[in-house]
Amino acid sequence: MKILKKKSSILLFLLILVIMHSNNFFLDTYILFKSNYEERMTKVYGDCGEESYGFIKKNINKHKKDHNLEILNPNFSFNNSYWMGYLHTNKQFDKDKLILINNKNNLKKIEENKFKLFYQNKNLGFYKILNQEQDCFFLQKYD
């Protein structure tokens, strides 16, 4: 009886070990402890593409922190990346700056560093590019 119980325990342990290995538990745990929060978020949500966590984070940290920035993402039905923690309810939106991710087709060049922005079939006015990485843009209203 004791031997059967010991064999069952060993088999259960081996089964759990195999399941953990097949689900990359050990690798995921290593990555979790090795990488900081920002690195993990950028790896999962991208630097410029998909939700563009890295691009948004860099530009929000670099520029105005006393206002929220409008984030336009035409590739997703929810249309923004506020769920990443960028929206602060006690702050107003900056009406002169915004972030456009995943689409350069919404910008029509008028002259050097002056672009007309169309979004969801609406003309949002003229903007200049403050920062660009691939199809991600940090824009400011043109004076």
PASEBA-1860 file (N, C-alpha, C; in nm, 3 decimals):
! residues 143
1> MKILKKKS> 0.082/-0.119/0.000/0.000/0.000/0.000/0.087/0.125/0.000 ~ 0.192/0.124/0.084/0.282/0.237/0.092/0.358/0.258/-0.038 ~ 0.397/0.150/-0.103/0.472/0.157/-0.229/0.382/0.213/-0.339 ~ 0.257/0.171/-0.342/0.161/0.221/-0.442/0.138/0.371/-0.425 ~ 0.128/0.415/-0.301/0.109/0.557/-0.273/0.231/0.637/-0.315 ~ 0.351/0.584/-0.293/0.475/0.650/-0.330/0.486/0.659/-0.482 ~ 0.449/0.553/-0.555/0.452/0.553/-0.701/0.352/0.655/-0.757 ~ 0.235/0.662/-0.696/0.133/0.758/-0.740/0.183/0.902/-0.722
9> SILLFLLI> 0.248/0.926/-0.612/0.301/1.060/-0.584/0.409/1.097/-0.686 ~ 0.495/1.002/-0.718/0.602/1.026/-0.815/0.542/1.050/-0.953 ~ 0.444/0.970/-0.992/0.380/0.988/-1.122/0.308/1.122/-1.131 ~ 0.241/1.161/-1.024/0.173/1.290/-1.021/0.274/1.404/-1.033 ~ 0.385/1.393/-0.962/0.489/1.494/-0.969/0.546/1.505/-1.111 ~ 0.573/1.392/-1.173/0.625/1.391/-1.311/0.524/1.449/-1.410 ~ 0.398/1.417/-1.391/0.293/1.471/-1.477/0.286/1.623/-1.465 ~ 0.292/1.674/-1.344/0.290/1.819/-1.322/0.413/1.883/-1.383
17> LVIMHSNN> 0.528/1.820/-1.371/0.652/1.871/-1.428/0.644/1.877/-1.581 ~ 0.590/1.774/-1.642/0.574/1.770/-1.788/0.478/1.880/-1.834 ~ 0.368/1.898/-1.765/0.271/2.002/-1.800/0.334/2.140/-1.787 ~ 0.409/2.162/-1.680/0.474/2.291/-1.660/0.575/2.318/-1.771 ~ 0.650/2.216/-1.809/0.749/2.230/-1.915/0.682/2.259/-2.050 ~ 0.575/2.188/-2.080/0.509/2.205/-2.210/0.440/2.342/-2.221 ~ 0.408/2.405/-2.110/0.346/2.539/-2.112/0.449/2.651/-2.090 ~ 0.576/2.618/-2.102/0.685/2.715/-2.086/0.683/2.787/-1.952
25> FFLDTYIL> 0.640/2.720/-1.850/0.633/2.780/-1.717/0.770/2.829/-1.669 ~ 0.873/2.748/-1.690/1.005/2.783/-1.640/1.064/2.901/-1.717 ~ 1.047/2.903/-1.849/1.096/3.014/-1.930/1.020/3.143/-1.896 ~ 0.888/3.132/-1.884/0.807/3.250/-1.852/0.843/3.307/-1.714 ~ 0.870/3.221/-1.619/0.909/3.265/-1.485/1.044/3.335/-1.490 ~ 1.136/3.279/-1.569/1.268/3.341/-1.585/1.255/3.480/-1.646 ~ 1.177/3.492/-1.752/1.157/3.622/-1.818/1.090/3.721/-1.724 ~ 0.994/3.675/-1.647/0.924/3.761/-1.551/1.021/3.822/-1.451
33> FKSNYEER> 1.113/3.744/-1.400/1.207/3.795/-1.301/1.323/3.871/-1.364 ~ 1.358/3.840/-1.487/1.472/3.903/-1.554/1.436/4.041/-1.608 ~ 1.316/4.058/-1.665/1.277/4.182/-1.731/1.195/4.270/-1.638 ~ 1.209/4.401/-1.657/1.125/4.491/-1.579/0.989/4.508/-1.648 ~ 0.901/4.579/-1.585/0.763/4.596/-1.634/0.760/4.659/-1.773 ~ 0.837/4.765/-1.793/0.838/4.835/-1.922/0.883/4.743/-2.036 ~ 0.988/4.665/-2.014/1.037/4.573/-2.116/0.933/4.468/-2.152 ~ 0.866/4.415/-2.050/0.764/4.312/-2.075/0.646/4.371/-2.152
41> MTKVYGDC> 0.600/4.490/-2.113/0.488/4.554/-2.183/0.524/4.585/-2.328 ~ 0.644/4.635/-2.352/0.687/4.666/-2.489/0.698/4.539/-2.571 ~ 0.746/4.432/-2.512/0.757/4.306/-2.586/0.619/4.252/-2.624 ~ 0.523/4.262/-2.536/0.389/4.209/-2.561/0.307/4.301/-2.653 ~ 0.311/4.432/-2.627/0.223/4.526/-2.699/0.294/4.607/-2.805 ~ 0.423/4.583/-2.827/0.495/4.644/-2.937/0.549/4.783/-2.908 ~ 0.650/4.818/-2.987/0.707/4.951/-2.976/0.635/5.045/-3.072 ~ 0.619/5.004/-3.195/0.540/5.079/-3.292/0.470/4.975/-3.380
49> GEESYGFI> 0.346/4.953/-3.353/0.267/4.851/-3.420/0.171/4.793/-3.319 ~ 0.064/4.738/-3.364/-0.040/4.689/-3.274/-0.083/4.801/-3.179 ~ -0.064/4.783/-3.049/-0.105/4.884/-2.953/0.001/4.992/-2.931 ~ 0.124/4.967/-2.974/0.235/5.065/-2.971/0.268/5.117/-2.832 ~ 0.273/5.028/-2.736/0.301/5.067/-2.598/0.431/5.147/-2.585 ~ 0.538/5.097/-2.647/0.669/5.161/-2.633/0.671/5.302/-2.687 ~ 0.615/5.325/-2.806/0.613/5.457/-2.867/0.532/5.555/-2.782 ~ 0.416/5.512/-2.739/0.330/5.598/-2.658/0.399/5.634/-2.527
57> KKNINKHK> 0.456/5.537/-2.461/0.523/5.558/-2.333/0.640/5.656/-2.347 ~ 0.723/5.638/-2.452/0.837/5.728/-2.473/0.791/5.872/-2.492 ~ 0.688/5.892/-2.572/0.643/6.028/-2.603/0.569/6.093/-2.488 ~ 0.495/6.017/-2.413/0.427/6.074/-2.297/0.529/6.112/-2.190 ~ 0.631/6.030/-2.172/0.735/6.063/-2.073/0.817/6.184/-2.116 ~ 0.840/6.200/-2.247/0.922/6.309/-2.299/0.850/6.443/-2.301 ~ 0.721/6.441/-2.324/0.646/6.564/-2.345/0.551/6.591/-2.228 ~ 0.457/6.676/-2.250/0.370/6.724/-2.142/0.315/6.611/-2.056
65> KDHNLEIL> 0.338/6.625/-1.928/0.284/6.528/-1.833/0.163/6.584/-1.758 ~ 0.139/6.714/-1.779/0.029/6.777/-1.707/-0.103/6.772/-1.782 ~ -0.102/6.710/-1.902/-0.223/6.693/-1.981/-0.229/6.550/-2.035 ~ -0.349/6.503/-2.062/-0.367/6.378/-2.135/-0.345/6.405/-2.283 ~ -0.298/6.306/-2.356/-0.281/6.317/-2.500/-0.384/6.229/-2.569 ~ -0.442/6.280/-2.674/-0.534/6.201/-2.757/-0.452/6.096/-2.831 ~ -0.497/5.972/-2.830/-0.428/5.864/-2.899/-0.523/5.807/-3.003 ~ -0.485/5.817/-3.130/-0.568/5.768/-3.239/-0.505/5.644/-3.298
73> NPNFSFNN> -0.581/5.537/-3.302/-0.535/5.410/-3.358/-0.644/5.354/-3.449 ~ -0.635/5.378/-3.580/-0.741/5.336/-3.671/-0.751/5.185/-3.691 ~ -0.652/5.109/-3.646/-0.653/4.964/-3.669/-0.732/4.885/-3.566 ~ -0.777/4.949/-3.458/-0.848/4.877/-3.354/-0.985/4.939/-3.331 ~ -1.081/4.855/-3.305/-1.218/4.904/-3.288/-1.232/4.988/-3.162 ~ -1.150/4.961/-3.058/-1.161/5.040/-2.936/-1.089/5.173/-2.950 ~ -1.009/5.189/-3.057/-0.959/5.318/-3.103/-0.855/5.387/-3.016 ~ -0.816/5.334/-2.904/-0.715/5.403/-2.826/-0.637/5.306/-2.740
81> SYWMGYLH> -0.539/5.359/-2.675/-0.455/5.278/-2.588/-0.459/5.329/-2.445 ~ -0.570/5.391/-2.407/-0.583/5.444/-2.271/-0.582/5.333/-2.167 ~ -0.621/5.214/-2.205/-0.626/5.104/-2.111/-0.488/5.072/-2.055 ~ -0.382/5.123/-2.120/-0.246/5.098/-2.072/-0.210/5.185/-1.953 ~ -0.301/5.272/-1.911/-0.275/5.353/-1.793/-0.234/5.495/-1.822 ~ -0.256/5.542/-1.944/-0.214/5.677/-1.980/-0.319/5.783/-1.950 ~ -0.441/5.745/-1.932/-0.548/5.842/-1.911/-0.561/5.874/-1.763 ~ -0.551/6.001/-1.730/-0.565/6.046/-1.591/-0.692/6.131/-1.583
89> TNKQFDKD> -0.784/6.089/-1.502/-0.915/6.154/-1.497/-0.909/6.297/-1.443 ~ -0.806/6.331/-1.369/-0.797/6.465/-1.312/-0.723/6.563/-1.404 ~ -0.686/6.521/-1.525/-0.613/6.606/-1.619/-0.697/6.632/-1.743 ~ -0.680/6.750/-1.801/-0.747/6.786/-1.926/-0.668/6.729/-2.044 ~ -0.733/6.720/-2.160/-0.666/6.677/-2.282/-0.593/6.795/-2.344 ~ -0.473/6.772/-2.393/-0.398/6.872/-2.466/-0.460/6.882/-2.606 ~ -0.512/6.997/-2.641/-0.581/7.014/-2.767/-0.484/7.037/-2.883 ~ -0.356/7.062/-2.853/-0.258/7.091/-2.957/-0.171/6.971/-2.995
97> KLILINNK> -0.172/6.866/-2.917/-0.086/6.751/-2.945/-0.167/6.623/-2.944 ~ -0.124/6.528/-3.026/-0.187/6.395/-3.026/-0.090/6.293/-3.081 ~ -0.124/6.167/-3.057/-0.044/6.054/-3.106/-0.129/5.976/-3.205 ~ -0.073/5.953/-3.323/-0.136/5.872/-3.427/-0.051/5.748/-3.445 ~ -0.109/5.632/-3.424/-0.032/5.508/-3.439/-0.092/5.420/-3.547 ~ -0.004/5.346/-3.612/-0.040/5.243/-3.710/-0.103/5.294/-3.838 ~ -0.080/5.419/-3.875/-0.137/5.460/-4.002/-0.081/5.594/-4.048 ~ 0.001/5.589/-4.153/0.049/5.713/-4.212/-0.044/5.761/-4.322
105> NNLKKIEE> -0.139/5.678/-4.363/-0.231/5.714/-4.470/-0.326/5.825/-4.430 ~ -0.337/5.854/-4.302/-0.426/5.960/-4.255/-0.362/6.098/-4.267 ~ -0.232/6.103/-4.297/-0.161/6.230/-4.310/-0.137/6.260/-4.457 ~ -0.176/6.380/-4.500/-0.151/6.426/-4.637/-0.055/6.543/-4.629 ~ 0.062/6.528/-4.694/0.164/6.632/-4.689/0.118/6.754/-4.769 ~ 0.124/6.870/-4.705/0.087/6.996/-4.769/0.214/7.070/-4.811 ~ 0.308/7.082/-4.721/0.439/7.141/-4.747/0.537/7.081/-4.647 ~ 0.662/7.127/-4.648/0.763/7.071/-4.559/0.718/7.077/-4.413
113> NKFKLFYQ> 0.706/6.962/-4.352/0.664/6.945/-4.212/0.528/7.008/-4.181 ~ 0.439/7.009/-4.278/0.301/7.053/-4.257/0.211/6.949/-4.321 ~ 0.128/6.887/-4.240/0.043/6.778/-4.286/-0.103/6.805/-4.249 ~ -0.192/6.760/-4.335/-0.335/6.766/-4.305/-0.374/6.628/-4.252 ~ -0.441/6.625/-4.137/-0.477/6.499/-4.073/-0.625/6.469/-4.095 ~ -0.651/6.353/-4.153/-0.787/6.301/-4.169/-0.800/6.179/-4.080 ~ -0.909/6.173/-4.007/-0.931/6.056/-3.921/-1.080/6.025/-3.918 ~ -1.113/5.904/-3.954/-1.252/5.858/-3.963/-1.336/5.955/-4.048
121> NKNLGFYK> -1.282/5.986/-4.165/-1.346/6.074/-4.264/-1.371/6.216/-4.213 ~ -1.295/6.260/-4.114/-1.305/6.396/-4.062/-1.171/6.465/-4.080 ~ -1.175/6.592/-4.118/-1.055/6.672/-4.127/-1.025/6.728/-3.988 ~ -0.914/6.688/-3.929/-0.877/6.735/-3.796/-0.785/6.856/-3.799 ~ -0.747/6.903/-3.916/-0.665/7.023/-3.927/-0.523/6.993/-3.968 ~ -0.437/7.094/-3.949/-0.298/7.086/-3.991/-0.209/7.056/-3.871 ~ -0.113/6.967/-3.893/-0.021/6.925/-3.788/0.120/6.918/-3.840 ~ 0.215/6.930/-3.747/0.355/6.904/-3.779/0.400/6.784/-3.697
129> ILNQEQDC> 0.496/6.712/-3.749/0.544/6.590/-3.684/0.657/6.626/-3.587 ~ 0.637/6.594/-3.460/0.740/6.615/-3.358/0.831/6.493/-3.346 ~ 0.772/6.374/-3.364/0.848/6.250/-3.354/0.780/6.144/-3.439 ~ 0.860/6.065/-3.509/0.805/5.957/-3.593/0.893/5.835/-3.583 ~ 0.830/5.720/-3.568/0.895/5.590/-3.577/0.805/5.503/-3.661 ~ 0.850/5.462/-3.776/0.772/5.382/-3.870/0.636/5.447/-3.894 ~ 0.527/5.382/-3.861/0.393/5.437/-3.883/0.332/5.497/-3.756 ~ 0.414/5.539/-3.664/0.368/5.602/-3.540/0.414/5.746/-3.539
137> FFLQKYD> 0.323/5.837/-3.505/0.352/5.980/-3.513/0.309/6.051/-3.385 ~ 0.395/6.141/-3.339/0.358/6.234/-3.233/0.343/6.369/-3.301 ~ 0.222/6.423/-3.300/0.188/6.541/-3.379/0.152/6.661/-3.292 ~ 0.180/6.781/-3.346/0.140/6.904/-3.281/0.068/6.991/-3.384 ~ -0.038/7.059/-3.338/-0.113/7.148/-3.429/-0.019/7.249/-3.490 ~ -0.040/7.273/-3.618/0.043/7.368/-3.691/-0.009/7.509/-3.664 ~ 0.084/7.600/-3.632/0.044/7.739/-3.602/0.014/7.817/-3.727
END
